[in-house]
Amino acid sequence: MLLFSLIIIPQLALGGITRHYHFDVSRLYHTKSMVTVNGQFTGPRIVAREGDRLLIKVINHVQNNISIHWHGIQQLQSGWADGPAYVTQCPIQIGQSYVYNYTIGGQRGTLFWHAHISWLRSTLCDPIIILPKHGVPYPFTKPYKEVSIIFGEWWNADPEAVITQALQIGGGPNVSDAYTINGLPGPLYNYTFKLKVKPTKTYLLGLINAALNDKLFFSIANHTFTVVDVDAIYTICDWPGHSLHSTSSIKKLSLFKPILPSLNDTSFSTNFANNLRSLASAQPWHNSCPRNQTCQGPTNSTKFAASVNNISFIQPTTALLQTHFFGQSNGVYTPDFPTKTLVPFNYTGTPPNNTMVSNGTKVVVLPFNTSVELVMQDTSILGAESHPLHLHVFNFLLLVKDLGTLIQIRTLQTSILLILLKGTQLVSHLGMGCCQIPSR
């Protein structure tokens, strides 16, 4: 069990009491032990206001090294508090503690925190609810009630064992046994999340997709939604790593089942995402299998691996931000990450014969106050799929999003200039996105 002790400044301090749990959970008629925070699954949620400073002490009482990421929080001069293991910090060792210290600025809405090492995030996650400053109204009708809804997954097996096996044999990981809403799998079993509502009232729903790998659709039968913010930015296909708010007016109707698109309905997802706007103010690759090891990748002699610009990331054993700060990067990383793919090809057509990539820990070191244009391109290697891209610490301006490649889109001139402020963006199946990371 992990322990959170939270202090919010200038809000009242919330002290942490140390308790010891043996935490068992039953779902799908299956009982197992799991890693939790303060004995809660899911939870605990964090509530703060824009402008608050948060001091969150995490004490590690489990048999795993751990780090916590505050997904979507802009870390202004506090990048070391972002939480990805071996990037901004070394993980919290067994029996040790760490205090995350950051201030929430310029954000209102729902984000979420989760573990950021291995697959521990399957049980370690919950909302971060950011309220407006005192006296500052919503830019929409004030809701009767605010409700957080977390889409997740239930695994009868230990998710850590699942991903460990996948990394050992080189094949894709097994899938979960059920999807969940607020930790409960639904009406096929005796565990269902129920929300009691009052007719004619308007509710603010904070939707979070905490599933490990799948994009998910959400609907309530015979009701409509108005999207009011995405990733805590005032602005409902929902993809991994994404959080949003929507308002729903409740009608007094008999029970109906909602009609949802298929999980792989790229057209539906793309059409919806292309209609989002901000307020005016604002692919699988494979590597050779090690000697004397049986692999179950694409050719039964290779391993699945992800890559960007032909480089597959090797996780260091020392945090990158730490080594850069102390000038000790030699032997940890090299500052030569390629700004273009090393082997250009028809990204949405027939893949090249050689799809092998290089392994390395490479970074791009940018001078302070640099603006960056980033083109995100899906490919057809081994089979195209959608990729959610989340930029830690920063938000970015999404300029263009379409199917095809940037060259094709510029030639046909069919895309629409979006100017949408985002924290997470889905790069569609065989599609691309172009965004700008503003300087600061």
N, C-alpha and C positions, 0 to 999 in steps of 0.2 A: 504494500500500500504506500502511495505517496501522500504527503501532507502539504496542503497549501496554507499559508498564513498571509492574509491580505491586509494591507493598509492603503487607504485611498486618501489623498490629501488634495483639497481641503475638506473632503467629506469625513464623517466620523470613522474612527478606526475600528476595524473588525478583527478581533484577536483570534488566534488559532489555538485550539485545545488539542493536546496530543492524546489520541486514542489508538488502541490496537485492535485490528480486525482480522479474522479469517473470513474472507469474503467469497461466498459461493452464490452463483446466479443460475437460475433455471429458465431455459427457453427451449422450445421444440421438444419438450419432455426430456431434456438433457441438462444435467447439472455439472458445472465445472467451476474451478477457481479462476480468477482473472485479476489483472493489475488494475487498480482503481486509484482515484484521488479522494482522500477523506472518506473512503468507504462508500462512494456514490458511483452508480452506473446509470445513465451518464451523469456527469457533473464534476464539480460544482460550477454553476454559472457565475460570471463576474459582471457586476453592474457598476457603471461609472458615468460621469458626465464629461462632455467635451471640455478640455482644459485641465482635467484632473491629473495628478501625478500618482502613479501606482507603484507600490513596493510590494512585490509578491515573493515570499520566501518558500522555496520548494525543498522539502526534505525527502531524501530517497531512502525508503525502507523496503524496497523490493530487490530481487536478485537480478536486476538488469540496470546497466547504466542508462541514464535518462536525460533528455533535454525537452524543454517546452517551447513551442513556437506560438507567437501571438499573431495569428494569421490575418493579414490585411492591415495591421497597425503600422502606420508610418513612423518609423523610428528616426525622429529628428534629433541628430547628435546623440543617439543612444543605440547605434547599430549593434553593439555588443550584447544588447538585451533581446535581440530578435529570436535566437534560440535554435537554429539548425545545427545539429551536432557536427563538429569538426569544421564548420565554416565560420560562425561567429563565436563559438565557444566549444571547449571540450565538454563532453557529457558529464553530468553529475554522477560521481562514483557512488557505489553502494555505501550507505551510512553517512554520506556527505550532504551538504545543502548548498543552495545558491539563491541569491536575491536578484530578481529581475526588477529593474528600476527604469521606468519610462513615463513620458507624459503624452496624453492623447491630445492631438491638436488638429483642428480642421476636419474632424470626422464625426458623424452622427449616424446611428443605425445599428445593425447587427453584424458582428464578425464572430470569429471563434478561435479558441485556443486548442492545441493538440500536441501530443508528443511528436518529436521530430527526429526519431531514430528508429530504424527498422520498421516493423509494423505495429508498434505499441499504440499508435494512434487509433487502432481499431476499437479500443476501449477507453483511451485517455483523450477525451474531447468534450467540449461544451461551449455554450455561447459566451461572447463578450457583448453585452448590451450597452451601447453608448447613447445616453440621453442628451438632448440639447442643454446648453447652459441655462441656468435659472433665468426665467423671464424671456427666453427666446422661444417663439412658437414654432411648430412644425409648418412647412410650406404647403400643407394639406390639412384637411379637416382632422382635428384631434380625435384619435380612435377611442372607443369605449374601453378597450383592453388590448394589451400587447402580449402575444404568445410566441414563444420560440418553438420551432419544429426542426428537429435534427433527423436527416435521412442517414441511416447507417447500415451496418451489416452484422449478422450474427454468425459466428463460426462455432460449430460443435467441437472442432479441433482447436488447438492452440495456434493462433495466427503466427506466432513467432516460429513454431515448428513448420508451418506451411511455407513461409518465405525462406527459411533455412534449407528446407528440402529443395525448393525451386532453384536456389543459388547453387546447391551442390550438384544437381543433375542437369542443370542448364535448360530445362524446359519451362513452360509457363506455369505459374502457380495455380493450385486448385482454387475453385471459386467458393464463395461463402455459401452457407446453407439457407439463408433467408435475408431479405432486406428488412430494415426496421424503421419505425418512426418513434423517436424519443426512446430508443432502446427496446421497443416492443414489436414483434413480427407481424401482427395483424390478425384478422378474423378467422383464418384457417386454424388458429390455435387459441387457447384461452388467455392470450396476452395481447391486448389491443389498447393503443392510445386513444382515449376518448376526450373530446373537448366539448364541454357544455357551453352553449351559447344562448343569447337572448335574441328573439326576433327583432328585426329592424335595426339592430346595433351594428356598428362597423368595428371590425377587429384588425389590428395590425399584426401580421404574421411575419416573423423573422425566420426565413427558410435557409437552412444550412445543409449542404451536401457533404457529409463526412464519410461517404463511401470511399473505399480505397482506390477503385479503378473505374467505376461506372458513372456515366451521366444519367440523371434520373428526371422524369417528368412529374409534375404535381398538379392536381386539379381537385376541386370540390364540386360534386354534381350539382348542376343547375345554379351555379353561382359564377360571377365574374370577378376578376381581380384588376386592380390598378397598381402597376409597379411604381413605387415611390422612391426606392433607393436600391442601388446595387453596390455591394462591397463597401457599405457605409458612405456612399456618395449619392446625394439626392439625384435622382434621375426620373409562362414562367418556366421556360426550360432551365434546369438547374444542373450544372456539371461539377465534377469533383473539385473540391477546393473553393467552391463558390458559395457566397451567402448573399441573401437579398431580403428586402422587405416588400410586402404587398398588402394592400387593404382589401378586405372582403366584406361586402354588405350581406347580412344574414337574412335569408328568406324563410318563411315558415312553410316548409314543404315536407311531404312524405319522403321516406328513404329512397334514394336512387344511387346507383353505382356510377362513378365518373367514367368518362370515355377518354382514354389516353392514347397517344401515339406509341408506336413501337420503340424499343430502346435504341434501335439503329436507324431511326427516321432522321437522317441528316438534313433533308430538305426542310422538315418542320422546325428543327432546331435552328437552322441557319436563318430561315425567314423570320423567326421570332427575334433572334439576337440582333438581326440587322435593323430592327425597328426601335432599339433602345437608343436614347440620347441623354446626354448630361444636361443639367440646367445651363442657361446661357452664361452664367458666371464661371462659370468655369470650363520516332518511328522505330520499330524494332530492328536492330542489327544483330550480327552474331560474331563471336570470337572463337578461335580454335579451342578445342577441349584440351585441358592439361593432360600430360602423359599419365597413363595408368588410371584414368578416371573415365567411367562410362557417362556419357552425356545424352540428353534427350531433347536437344535443340532441333533446328530445322532439318539437319541431315543425319541426326543421331550421332554425330561426332563433333558437334559444335554447341555453343551456349547462346541463349538469347542475351542480348545486351542493348541498351539504349545508347544513342550517340547524338551529338550536335556538331555539325561541321566536320564529320568523320572522326571525332574524338569521343571516346567513351571514358567517362570520368572515373578515376580511381580515388576512393575516399582516403584522405590522409589520416594520420594518427595524431596530428596536432592541429588545432584550429587555425584556419587560414588567416582570419583577422588578427589573431594573436601573433603569428609569425611575421605578418606584414608590419604590425605596429612596432615590434621590437627589432625589425630589420634582420630576421633570422629565416628568410624564405629559402635560402640555399638548401636543396635537397628535399624541400617540402612541396613547392610548386614552382612552375616556370611561367613568366608573364608573356607567353607567346601563343595564347589561344587564337586560332585563326578567325578573322572577321568574315571570311567567306568559306564555303565548302571547298575542301581541298580537291575533290574530284567532281566537277559539275556533270550533271546528267539530266535527262528529262524526268523531273521530280514526280510528275503525275502520270507518266507513261510507263513503258517497259523498263524495269530496273536494270542496272549494269550487271555483267556477269560476275564481277568481283565486288562483293559487298562487305569485305573485311574492313575493319577500322583499326585505328591506333588507340592505345590506352595511355592515359596520362592525367596528371593533375595540373591543368593549365588554366590561367586566369587572364582577364584583361584588366590592366591597371589604368584607371582614368584620372586625369587631373581634377581637382575640385572645381565645381561649377561648370562641368561639361554636359552638354546636351547630346543625347544619343538617339539615332533612328535605328530601330530594330525590326527586321523582316523575319517573320516566323512562317516557315514553309513545311507543310506536311508532305510526306513522300509515299511512294507505293512499294517500298522495300518490304518483302515478305507478306504484304497485305496492308492496305491503308486503314488508318483509324484516326479518330479525333484525339487531339492532345490539348488538355488544359494547361495553360502557361501562367504561372503565378510569379510575380516579381517581388521578392522579399524587400522590405523596408520602404520601397517606393510605390506610388501609383504611377500610371502612365496614360498618355493620350492615345487612344485607338483612332487611327486615321482612316485606314482602309481594311475591309474584311470581305473576302469573296472566295469563290472556288477557282481552282487553277493556280497559276504562278504569277508573280508580280509582272514579269515580262508580258504574259498573255493578257493580263488585266489592263496594263498600260496601253497595249496595242488595240484592244477592243474598246477601251474607255467605257466599260459597263459598270464599274464600281461606283459607289456613292461615298463622298467624303463624310465621315461619321463625326469626328471630333467628340469622342466619348471617353470620359475619364473612368478608368477601370483599375482594379487590383488583380483580377484574374480574367484571362481571356481564353476561350475555347478556339483552337485552330481546327477548323472543320476537316472532315475526311476529304483528302486530296485538295485542300484549300490553303489559304495563306492569310496572314494579317500583318499589317504594317503599323507600328506604333512609335511614338516619340517619348523618351524619358526626359522630362524637363530638368534643366540644371538647377542646382541649389547649393 
